[in-house]
Amino acid sequence: MDLAYTEAEEEFRGRLREWLAGVLPGLPVKPSPDDWPARRAYDTAWQRMLYDAGYAGLHWPADAGGQGATPTQHLIFLEETEKAGAPYVGANFVGLLHAGPTIAAEGTAGQRARWLPPVLRGDEIWCQGFSEPDAGSDLAALRTRAVRDGDDYVVTGQKIWTSHAEVADWCELLVRTDPDAPKHRGISWLAMPMDAPGITVRPLRTLAGSTEFAEVFLDEVRVPTSCRVGAENDGWRVTMVTLSFERGTAFVGEVVACRRTLDALADEARRTGRWDDPVLRRRLGRLNAEFRALWRLTQANVSESERTGGVPGVGGSVFKLRYSGVRQELYEAAAEVLGADAFDVDREWVLDRLSSLSYTIAAGTSQIQRNIVAERILGLPKGR
């Protein structure tokens, strides 16, 4: 693992800091979390600013419209934008972090030309249609069917926890194209236009009160076969590429944010006198060590990614597994620092605490991550 930055990488960091210092003060006020059209407009406007400045799809290959930057440069970008308080990718995250990199890696030249430039410019938003009511952790048990009819698939089924479906133009959709094949082999990966007839979107309200997820009902939706990424029935392999990106660098910025939150918690504890509690101090100190270790693990995963061509490896599962738990522990500590105010949703960190409860489920449950680590890293036999 290379923990040192080169002179060129530090020069890149300096240019990025200068650009952020110049543009961030002029950004408009963030819209209400409940105003999804306004949130989409805000997020896509920021994406366009990144595109015009040459920072959009920084680590995507040049032939996919990106800048061809190294994973280390991408890591620097994520670190510096988070430190500066720049907008998160928001509604763009599925297209930028999941679907886009997957299409760049697995799509045809025509598919890359059609879908990737609008993602990079912020013109089109994607959502993720993977999980189903009876196929969450066991994703390969999905039952949404796609029946071939000439040059189309006719898709019928239901998806749940579909991120940003309310404002999406496209959906990365997993469907079963061969119901007689073993469950991991009869799946295909489709790009479905969200304005196609037969699609019904029903928002889901989370514990924190937000509606970034939705149920999506599909009633004989016609999707052109040209919208299939990868070969028919090879969707599980393509999906593993998608999930490697989701579990690889997708949470990097959040680690930086958590470290900032931890510093703010320590300041709050000093202000309120809770810092005098040695148990709390030990707890915050251990969390500091945990997040520093996660940052080093991120650097290790990035070093591996540079050696293997840019696609994250299974080390992302180790990171995601531990990060999920540590994030929950961080906001449990926040509740301890806040005391009675931990029940006031208007107080800082309270909604983040509620949101943190989902992290051991999102992007693959912790149980699934443990299986991946056991089987693919440690070489243990599959459980029965």
KOLVODO-481660 format. One record per residue (C-alpha): residue number from 1; residue in one letter; y, x, z. Coordinates in nm, 4 decimals. Example, Ala and Ser with C-alpha at 12.3 -4.5 7.8 and 13.67 -1.06 7.14 Angstrom:
% residues 2
(1,"a",(-0.4500,1.2300,0.7800)) (2,"s",(-0.1060,1.3670,0.7140)) 
% end
This chain:
% residues 384
(1,"m",(0.0000,0.0000,0.0000)) (2,"d",(0.3417,0.1355,-0.1002)) (3,"l",(0.5963,0.0481,0.1696)) (4,"a",(0.8813,0.2512,0.0169)) (5,"y",(1.1300,0.1204,-0.2393)) (6,"t",(1.2273,0.3301,-0.5406)) (7,"e",(1.5852,0.4166,-0.6284)) (8,"a",(1.5741,0.1657,-0.9154)) (9,"e",(1.4514,-0.1082,-0.6812)) (10,"e",(1.7310,-0.0403,-0.4345)) (11,"e",(1.9825,-0.0517,-0.7217)) (12,"f",(1.8374,-0.3898,-0.8184)) (13,"r",(1.8802,-0.5073,-0.4591)) (14,"g",(2.2440,-0.3955,-0.4588)) (15,"r",(2.3259,-0.5804,-0.7840)) (16,"l",(2.1577,-0.8941,-0.6549)) (17,"r",(2.3494,-0.8837,-0.3261)) (18,"e",(2.6762,-0.8432,-0.5150)) (19,"w",(2.5985,-1.1399,-0.7418)) (20,"l",(2.4985,-1.3619,-0.4488)) (21,"a",(2.8151,-1.2723,-0.2583)) (22,"g",(3.0178,-1.3805,-0.5594)) (23,"v",(2.8517,-1.7138,-0.6406)) (24,"l",(2.7352,-1.8631,-0.3108)) (25,"p",(3.0808,-1.9441,-0.1676)) (26,"g",(3.1520,-2.1634,-0.4708)) (27,"l",(2.8424,-2.3839,-0.4455)) (28,"p",(2.8926,-2.7552,-0.3700)) (29,"v",(2.7762,-2.9096,-0.0427)) (30,"k",(2.4039,-2.9818,-0.0363)) (31,"p",(2.3294,-3.3515,-0.0961)) (32,"s",(2.1614,-3.5840,0.1511)) (33,"p",(1.7841,-3.5257,0.1839)) (34,"d",(1.7292,-3.8917,0.0909)) (35,"d",(1.9285,-3.8771,-0.2341)) (36,"w",(1.6663,-3.7494,-0.4764)) (37,"p",(1.8715,-3.7782,-0.7989)) (38,"a",(2.1470,-3.5739,-0.6311)) (39,"r",(1.8932,-3.3239,-0.4958)) (40,"r",(1.7461,-3.2810,-0.8418)) (41,"a",(2.0923,-3.2236,-0.9887)) (42,"y",(2.1763,-2.9701,-0.7151)) (43,"d",(1.8497,-2.7789,-0.7538)) (44,"t",(1.8595,-2.7717,-1.1333)) (45,"a",(2.2235,-2.6590,-1.1333)) (46,"w",(2.1267,-2.3618,-0.9136)) (47,"q",(1.8354,-2.2886,-1.1439)) (48,"r",(2.0720,-2.2830,-1.4410)) (49,"m",(2.2947,-2.0352,-1.2565)) (50,"l",(1.9933,-1.8103,-1.2001)) (51,"y",(1.8996,-1.8436,-1.5667)) (52,"d",(2.2469,-1.7529,-1.6916)) (53,"a",(2.2564,-1.4507,-1.4584)) (54,"g",(1.9146,-1.3250,-1.5686)) (55,"y",(1.7299,-1.4032,-1.2450)) (56,"a",(1.5226,-1.7036,-1.3570)) (57,"g",(1.1501,-1.6364,-1.3854)) (58,"l",(1.2265,-1.2837,-1.2761)) (59,"h",(0.8616,-1.1783,-1.2495)) (60,"w",(0.7356,-1.3839,-1.5428)) (61,"p",(0.6281,-1.1747,-1.8436)) (62,"a",(0.8875,-1.1259,-2.1154)) (63,"d",(0.6753,-1.3094,-2.3743)) (64,"a",(0.6867,-1.6148,-2.1430)) (65,"g",(1.0662,-1.6079,-2.1229)) (66,"g",(1.0875,-1.4132,-1.7986)) (67,"q",(1.2431,-1.0798,-1.7145)) (68,"g",(0.9185,-0.8869,-1.6800)) (69,"a",(1.0193,-0.7618,-1.3375)) (70,"t",(0.7635,-0.6034,-1.1090)) (71,"p",(0.6168,-0.7995,-0.8167)) (72,"t",(0.8147,-0.5689,-0.5855)) (73,"q",(1.1413,-0.6678,-0.7537)) (74,"h",(1.0389,-1.0315,-0.7157)) (75,"l",(0.9748,-0.9676,-0.3468)) (76,"i",(1.3225,-0.8155,-0.3131)) (77,"f",(1.4706,-1.1183,-0.4895)) (78,"l",(1.2983,-1.3607,-0.2508)) (79,"e",(1.4008,-1.1552,0.0526)) (80,"e",(1.7662,-1.1198,-0.0456)) (81,"t",(1.8213,-1.4798,-0.1591)) (82,"e",(1.6753,-1.6094,0.1659)) (83,"k",(1.8799,-1.3683,0.3775)) (84,"a",(2.1949,-1.4739,0.1928)) (85,"g",(2.1239,-1.8434,0.2515)) (86,"a",(2.0924,-1.9192,-0.1203)) (87,"p",(1.9444,-2.2556,-0.2230)) (88,"y",(1.5659,-2.2803,-0.2215)) (89,"v",(1.3945,-2.3716,-0.5493)) (90,"g",(1.3645,-2.7264,-0.4104)) (91,"a",(1.2523,-2.9801,-0.6680)) (92,"n",(1.1841,-2.6934,-0.9122)) (93,"f",(0.9100,-2.5380,-0.7019)) (94,"v",(0.6032,-2.6794,-0.8811)) (95,"g",(0.7296,-2.5759,-1.2226)) (96,"l",(0.8593,-2.2362,-1.1164)) (97,"l",(0.5884,-2.1307,-0.8717)) (98,"h",(0.2730,-2.3140,-0.9883)) (99,"a",(0.2680,-2.4805,-1.3298)) (100,"g",(0.4940,-2.2316,-1.5054)) (101,"p",(0.3045,-1.9164,-1.4037)) (102,"t",(-0.0244,-2.0928,-1.4846)) (103,"i",(0.0930,-2.1850,-1.8345)) (104,"a",(0.2273,-1.8318,-1.8802)) (105,"a",(-0.1170,-1.6931,-1.7905)) (106,"e",(-0.3443,-1.9531,-1.9543)) (107,"g",(-0.1409,-2.1485,-2.2103)) (108,"t",(-0.1245,-2.1039,-2.5869)) (109,"a",(0.1809,-1.9564,-2.7547)) (110,"g",(0.2924,-2.3078,-2.8511)) (111,"q",(0.2491,-2.4379,-2.4950)) (112,"r",(0.4475,-2.1490,-2.3506)) (113,"a",(0.7252,-2.2069,-2.6040)) (114,"r",(0.7384,-2.5807,-2.5287)) (115,"w",(0.7197,-2.5879,-2.1498)) (116,"l",(0.8430,-2.2608,-2.0072)) (117,"p",(1.2056,-2.2407,-2.1319)) (118,"p",(1.2955,-2.5867,-1.9873)) (119,"v",(1.1489,-2.4813,-1.6509)) (120,"l",(1.3490,-2.1602,-1.6471)) (121,"r",(1.6728,-2.3359,-1.7455)) (122,"g",(1.6219,-2.6157,-1.4929)) (123,"d",(1.6045,-2.8789,-1.7676)) (124,"e",(1.2663,-3.0205,-1.6639)) (125,"i",(1.0991,-3.0776,-1.3272)) (126,"w",(0.7243,-3.0707,-1.2632)) (127,"c",(0.5125,-3.2336,-0.9953)) (128,"q",(0.1583,-3.1533,-0.8828)) (129,"g",(-0.1198,-3.4092,-0.9288)) (130,"f",(-0.4188,-3.2435,-0.7650)) (131,"s",(-0.5212,-3.4182,-0.4411)) (132,"e",(-0.6740,-3.7651,-0.4259)) (133,"p",(-0.7485,-3.9980,-0.1316)) (134,"d",(-1.1127,-3.8802,-0.1280)) (135,"a",(-1.0559,-3.5325,-0.2715)) (136,"g",(-0.8156,-3.3347,-0.0572)) (137,"s",(-0.9804,-3.0302,0.0980)) (138,"d",(-1.2770,-3.0829,-0.1335)) (139,"l",(-1.0573,-3.0854,-0.4425)) (140,"a",(-1.3518,-3.0572,-0.6822)) (141,"a",(-1.4645,-3.4036,-0.5688)) (142,"l",(-1.1757,-3.5603,-0.7624)) (143,"r",(-1.2561,-3.8805,-0.9529)) (144,"t",(-0.9547,-3.9380,-1.1791)) (145,"r",(-1.1168,-3.9661,-1.5217)) (146,"a",(-0.9954,-3.8632,-1.8645)) (147,"v",(-1.1908,-4.0109,-2.1547)) (148,"r",(-1.1446,-3.8551,-2.4981)) (149,"d",(-1.0107,-4.0984,-2.7584)) (150,"g",(-0.9236,-3.9194,-3.0805)) (151,"d",(-0.6332,-3.6850,-3.0150)) (152,"d",(-0.5680,-3.8309,-2.6687)) (153,"y",(-0.7227,-3.8449,-2.3260)) (154,"v",(-0.7111,-4.1859,-2.1606)) (155,"v",(-0.6557,-4.1175,-1.7908)) (156,"t",(-0.7351,-4.3584,-1.5067)) (157,"g",(-0.7275,-4.2869,-1.1345)) (158,"q",(-0.5060,-4.2115,-0.8374)) (159,"k",(-0.3346,-3.9032,-0.6963)) (160,"i",(-0.1790,-3.8535,-0.3544)) (161,"w",(0.0618,-3.6017,-0.1982)) (162,"t",(0.2110,-3.5576,-0.5454)) (163,"s",(0.5075,-3.3326,-0.4791)) (164,"h",(0.8417,-3.4513,-0.6291)) (165,"a",(0.6821,-3.7200,-0.8470)) (166,"e",(0.9942,-3.9362,-0.8073)) (167,"v",(1.2092,-3.7024,-1.0136)) (168,"a",(0.9516,-3.5159,-1.2254)) (169,"d",(0.9345,-3.4986,-1.6031)) (170,"w",(0.5839,-3.3495,-1.6152)) (171,"c",(0.2790,-3.3381,-1.3898)) (172,"e",(0.0182,-3.0645,-1.3656)) (173,"l",(-0.2814,-3.2950,-1.3478)) (174,"l",(-0.6465,-3.2348,-1.2683)) (175,"v",(-0.8888,-3.4809,-1.4272)) (176,"r",(-1.2622,-3.5194,-1.4665)) (177,"t",(-1.3536,-3.4925,-1.8331)) (178,"d",(-1.7326,-3.4693,-1.7888)) (179,"p",(-1.8634,-3.6961,-1.5110)) (180,"d",(-2.2199,-3.5713,-1.5630)) (181,"a",(-2.1423,-3.2031,-1.5132)) (182,"p",(-2.1585,-3.0290,-1.1730)) (183,"k",(-1.8371,-3.1188,-0.9946)) (184,"h",(-1.6699,-2.7797,-1.0405)) (185,"r",(-1.7491,-2.7703,-1.4141)) (186,"g",(-1.6401,-3.1094,-1.5431)) (187,"i",(-1.2661,-3.0734,-1.4701)) (188,"s",(-0.9726,-3.0159,-1.7049)) (189,"w",(-0.6087,-2.9174,-1.6404)) (190,"l",(-0.3563,-3.1385,-1.8214)) (191,"a",(0.0209,-3.1498,-1.8516)) (192,"m",(0.1055,-3.5195,-1.8281)) (193,"p",(0.4481,-3.6587,-1.9273)) (194,"m",(0.5709,-3.8683,-1.6345)) (195,"d",(0.7380,-4.1235,-1.8615)) (196,"a",(0.4084,-4.2225,-2.0256)) (197,"p",(0.3142,-4.5932,-1.9977)) (198,"g",(0.0692,-4.6757,-1.7199)) (199,"i",(0.2131,-4.4465,-1.4480)) (200,"t",(0.3225,-4.5972,-1.1154)) (201,"v",(0.4879,-4.3788,-0.8513)) (202,"r",(0.4968,-4.4927,-0.4885)) (203,"p",(0.6893,-4.2609,-0.2495)) (204,"l",(0.5286,-4.1597,0.0813)) (205,"r",(0.7432,-4.1099,0.3917)) (206,"t",(0.6429,-3.8123,0.6042)) (207,"l",(0.6569,-3.7706,0.9817)) (208,"a",(0.9905,-3.5927,0.9343)) (209,"g",(1.1267,-3.8917,0.7417)) (210,"s",(1.1370,-3.7285,0.3974)) (211,"t",(0.9824,-3.8580,0.0737)) (212,"e",(0.9013,-3.5452,-0.1239)) (213,"f",(0.5447,-3.6705,-0.1710)) (214,"a",(0.4170,-3.9776,-0.3512)) (215,"e",(0.1108,-4.1702,-0.4521)) (216,"v",(0.0660,-4.1837,-0.8279)) (217,"f",(-0.1458,-4.4540,-0.9915)) (218,"l",(-0.2721,-4.3943,-1.3465)) (219,"d",(-0.3799,-4.6955,-1.5538)) (220,"e",(-0.5128,-4.5854,-1.8936)) (221,"v",(-0.2378,-4.3286,-1.9423)) (222,"r",(-0.2625,-4.1566,-2.2805)) (223,"v",(-0.2164,-3.7797,-2.2688)) (224,"p",(-0.2405,-3.5782,-2.5933)) (225,"t",(-0.5248,-3.3281,-2.6034)) (226,"s",(-0.2626,-3.0703,-2.7010)) (227,"c",(-0.1408,-3.0997,-2.3391)) (228,"r",(-0.4625,-2.9511,-2.2031)) (229,"v",(-0.4200,-2.5971,-2.0697)) (230,"g",(-0.7408,-2.4003,-2.1086)) (231,"a",(-1.0647,-2.5274,-2.2534)) (232,"e",(-1.2028,-2.8723,-2.1819)) (233,"n",(-1.4089,-2.8686,-1.8610)) (234,"d",(-1.2699,-2.5235,-1.7696)) (235,"g",(-1.0003,-2.6713,-1.5487)) (236,"w",(-1.1449,-2.5469,-1.2215)) (237,"r",(-1.1000,-2.1858,-1.3276)) (238,"v",(-0.7448,-2.2617,-1.4446)) (239,"t",(-0.6813,-2.4344,-1.1121)) (240,"m",(-0.7837,-2.1221,-0.9236)) (241,"v",(-0.5116,-1.9390,-1.1159)) (242,"t",(-0.2616,-2.2059,-1.0073)) (243,"l",(-0.3704,-2.1863,-0.6439)) (244,"s",(-0.3540,-1.8073,-0.6448)) (245,"f",(0.0169,-1.8369,-0.7221)) (246,"e",(0.0612,-2.1138,-0.4633)) (247,"r",(-0.0996,-1.9020,-0.1917)) (248,"g",(0.0342,-1.5681,-0.3143)) (249,"t",(0.4126,-1.5364,-0.3063)) (250,"a",(0.5133,-1.9034,-0.2703)) (251,"f",(0.5705,-1.8702,0.1070)) (252,"v",(0.7429,-1.5311,0.1056)) (253,"g",(1.0947,-1.6680,0.1388)) (254,"e",(0.9795,-1.8845,0.4269)) (255,"v",(0.8633,-1.5779,0.6211)) (256,"v",(1.2165,-1.4376,0.5949)) (257,"a",(1.3553,-1.7758,0.7055)) (258,"c",(1.1185,-1.7828,1.0034)) (259,"r",(1.2333,-1.4376,1.1122)) (260,"r",(1.5924,-1.5609,1.1022)) (261,"t",(1.4923,-1.8663,1.3054)) (262,"l",(1.3197,-1.6446,1.5613)) (263,"d",(1.6375,-1.4372,1.6054)) (264,"a",(1.8385,-1.7582,1.6487)) (265,"l",(1.5870,-1.8860,1.9064)) (266,"a",(1.6259,-1.5663,2.1089)) (267,"d",(2.0047,-1.6071,2.1001)) (268,"e",(1.9741,-1.9698,2.2123)) (269,"a",(1.7414,-1.8702,2.4962)) (270,"r",(1.9937,-1.6120,2.6158)) (271,"r",(2.2737,-1.8682,2.5992)) (272,"t",(2.0845,-2.1287,2.8024)) (273,"g",(1.9313,-1.8882,3.0555)) (274,"r",(1.5736,-1.9477,2.9394)) (275,"w",(1.5591,-1.5822,2.8412)) (276,"d",(1.5046,-1.5037,3.2090)) (277,"d",(1.1526,-1.6474,3.1783)) (278,"p",(0.9225,-1.3457,3.1133)) (279,"v",(0.6507,-1.5692,2.9642)) (280,"l",(0.8923,-1.7009,2.7022)) (281,"r",(1.0152,-1.3489,2.6250)) (282,"r",(0.6580,-1.2311,2.5709)) (283,"r",(0.5940,-1.5303,2.3471)) (284,"l",(0.8963,-1.4569,2.1296)) (285,"g",(0.8078,-1.0871,2.1204)) (286,"r",(0.4561,-1.1631,2.0012)) (287,"l",(0.5938,-1.3940,1.7313)) (288,"n",(0.8244,-1.1151,1.6182)) (289,"a",(0.5229,-0.8866,1.5833)) (290,"e",(0.3310,-1.1577,1.3950)) (291,"f",(0.6059,-1.2088,1.1378)) (292,"r",(0.6552,-0.8351,1.0918)) (293,"a",(0.2801,-0.8061,1.0270)) (294,"l",(0.2954,-1.0946,0.7776)) (295,"w",(0.5747,-0.9171,0.5934)) (296,"r",(0.3621,-0.6030,0.5718)) (297,"l",(0.0701,-0.8144,0.4490)) (298,"t",(0.3006,-0.9572,0.1833)) (299,"q",(0.3876,-0.6047,0.0716)) (300,"a",(0.0165,-0.5214,0.0557)) (301,"n",(-0.0541,-0.8284,-0.1572)) (302,"v",(0.2363,-0.7397,-0.3862)) (303,"s",(0.1060,-0.3833,-0.4238)) (304,"e",(-0.2345,-0.5241,-0.5208)) (305,"s",(-0.0729,-0.7658,-0.7635)) (306,"e",(0.1060,-0.4778,-0.9362)) (307,"r",(-0.2277,-0.2995,-0.9810)) (308,"t",(-0.4057,-0.6080,-1.1180)) (309,"g",(-0.1527,-0.7351,-1.3706)) (310,"g",(0.0652,-0.9705,-1.1690)) (311,"v",(-0.1751,-1.2502,-1.0688)) (312,"p",(-0.2087,-1.2712,-0.6874)) (313,"g",(-0.5529,-1.2021,-0.5464)) (314,"v",(-0.7531,-1.3674,-0.2699)) (315,"g",(-0.5472,-1.1747,-0.0149)) (316,"g",(-0.3024,-1.4626,-0.0481)) (317,"s",(-0.5522,-1.6760,0.1424)) (318,"v",(-0.5383,-1.4351,0.4387)) (319,"f",(-0.1609,-1.4576,0.4352)) (320,"k",(-0.1521,-1.8360,0.4010)) (321,"l",(-0.4103,-1.8855,0.6776)) (322,"r",(-0.2206,-1.6829,0.9357)) (323,"y",(0.1256,-1.7924,0.8261)) (324,"s",(0.0348,-2.1602,0.8723)) (325,"g",(-0.0623,-2.1048,1.2332)) (326,"v",(0.2262,-1.8721,1.3203)) (327,"r",(0.4815,-2.1137,1.1749)) (328,"q",(0.3495,-2.3875,1.4036)) (329,"e",(0.3621,-2.1502,1.7012)) (330,"l",(0.7230,-2.0618,1.6151)) (331,"y",(0.8379,-2.4216,1.6348)) (332,"e",(0.6345,-2.4852,1.9478)) (333,"a",(0.8364,-2.2002,2.0983)) (334,"a",(1.1511,-2.3670,1.9635)) (335,"a",(1.0588,-2.6836,2.1519)) (336,"e",(1.0215,-2.4772,2.4686)) (337,"v",(1.3642,-2.3206,2.4186)) (338,"l",(1.5275,-2.6579,2.3458)) (339,"g",(1.3687,-2.8335,2.6416)) (340,"a",(1.4587,-3.2043,2.6494)) (341,"d",(1.6594,-3.1626,2.3286)) (342,"a",(1.3328,-3.1000,2.1431)) (343,"f",(1.3075,-3.4792,2.1008)) (344,"d",(1.6524,-3.5121,1.9406)) (345,"v",(1.6048,-3.5213,1.5613)) (346,"d",(1.9684,-3.4238,1.5142)) (347,"r",(1.9108,-3.0897,1.6844)) (348,"e",(1.8342,-2.7826,1.4770)) (349,"w",(1.4633,-2.6961,1.4465)) (350,"v",(1.3328,-3.0413,1.5505)) (351,"l",(1.2603,-3.1649,1.1976)) (352,"d",(1.1273,-2.8185,1.1098)) (353,"r",(0.8842,-2.8528,1.3988)) (354,"l",(0.7544,-3.1819,1.2582)) (355,"s",(0.7301,-3.0313,0.9107)) (356,"s",(0.5385,-2.7295,1.0416)) (357,"l",(0.2468,-2.9527,1.1372)) (358,"s",(0.1610,-2.9967,0.7687)) (359,"y",(0.1294,-2.6268,0.6903)) (360,"t",(-0.2339,-2.5958,0.7992)) (361,"i",(-0.3088,-2.8613,0.5356)) (362,"a",(-0.0671,-2.7818,0.2499)) (363,"a",(-0.1802,-2.5434,-0.0288)) (364,"g",(-0.5387,-2.5597,0.0951)) (365,"t",(-0.6415,-2.6369,0.4509)) (366,"s",(-0.7027,-2.3589,0.6999)) (367,"q",(-1.0730,-2.4443,0.6904)) (368,"i",(-1.0770,-2.3859,0.3140)) (369,"q",(-0.8869,-2.0579,0.3532)) (370,"r",(-1.1438,-1.9384,0.6093)) (371,"n",(-1.4235,-2.0132,0.3631)) (372,"i",(-1.2436,-1.8151,0.0906)) (373,"v",(-1.1889,-1.5195,0.3215)) (374,"a",(-1.5494,-1.5301,0.4422)) (375,"e",(-1.7107,-1.5603,0.0994)) (376,"r",(-1.4788,-1.3705,-0.1342)) (377,"i",(-1.3448,-1.0954,0.0924)) (378,"l",(-1.6123,-1.0454,0.3568)) (379,"g",(-1.9040,-1.1266,0.1252)) (380,"l",(-2.0660,-1.3730,0.3646)) (381,"p",(-2.3102,-1.6312,0.2252)) (382,"k",(-2.1883,-1.9804,0.1451)) (383,"g",(-2.2193,-2.2306,0.4293)) (384,"r",(-2.4653,-2.5151,0.3986)) 
% end
